[in-house]
């Protein structure tokens, strides 16, 4: 008898899903990373609270040191009535938003700027052999709760601005405040991760990274009208730090946007933050795969 051909599924037959285990593995990896991050942070918090007097003093010191930045702004306004057409409360709003966003980012992922040191001395190898995502370990390493001093100081300046300014509040403007702080923190965090990924190749590029993170938050504390248009274009379309505070804050203040941008760009920070994190994830994976250890 002739052998029968195996039956082929008809058009109505259900198709087998394409490797759903990949998506499940990615979600599991993410959950595992968040859990590991929390455990490492908890360990460093216990270590910090073992010396509470030291924690209080370093937090106060952090508060005072970062407060010197706004003292400089106040000193300038003791000689002028406006800076680039902006009053002191308006500059305080820009300062408070950018400093709060950066302070939150610095608290959560600021430790990644030490990656270059780990690459140089080979201690990154100890993180690679652990069954935990490397980025979670690097971000949570030496979690510094004293950085709350920076956030507290920034929130006080932001509170001063909101109390002093005469703003015609609408539901959208109220929503914009937490939106730009959280989105701004996410954008800064993505810049931190991209800078850390660059250190896989440069190995000693922490100052280059700091130019975009610490330097970026200093830039955003002043109105865009005092900077050259090319610089404003760069922090809008190349490294999109303008979406941290300038563009959404100008919507709250009711001011014209730089470069003639439309009003709706003020609502793009969450989208920009998401795109920045996609690029940061790709940069991190590329850098991690290129890592070849020290050979020692």
Helices and strands as residue ranges (DSSP letters): H 20-49, H 52-77, H 88-109, G 110-114, H 115-121, H 124-128, H 134-140, G 145-147, H 148-164, H 171-202, H 206-212, H 214-220, G 224-226, H 229-233, I 234-238, G 241-243, H 246-253, G 258-260, G 263-267, H 269-290
